[in-house]
Amino acid sequence: MFEKQAGITVYCHPNPEIRSYLTWVEISPYRVERFTAPPGEDFESRLQTIGTIGGYAVQEILAISGVREVEIKPRELRVKKKVSGSWDLIEPKILHALNAAFRRKAMRLV
């Protein structure tokens, strides 16, 4: 199932614990990285590999209560929540973090 938000398409996977946020704008360089909560010791160095915008989005989303894992690609952010988490509480915060990342990218382009 697809659901559109301003510049973001939300894809609900068959697994109810996973959602993908597909973007029109690249949020990271071409590579796939997976981050889990809580962040490990190499977290900061791995964040640098996905750029400022992607790093900001991953950091903000992993800080959301109920988020277990974030996988980032250039135009997709896949989020796995904890079984006890609720998309009704988590998703608005994810969309807010992505929109804030887009604003940062727009500021950097000016």
Secondary structure as UniProt FT lines:
FT   STRAND          2..5
FT   TURN            6..7
FT   STRAND          8..12
FT   TURN            16..17
FT   STRAND          18..23
FT   STRAND          33..36
FT   TURN            41..42
FT   HELIX           43..48
FT   TURN            49..50
FT   HELIX           51..62
FT   TURN            65..66
FT   STRAND          67..73
FT   TURN            74..75
FT   STRAND          76..81
FT   TURN            83..84
FT   HELIX           87..109
//
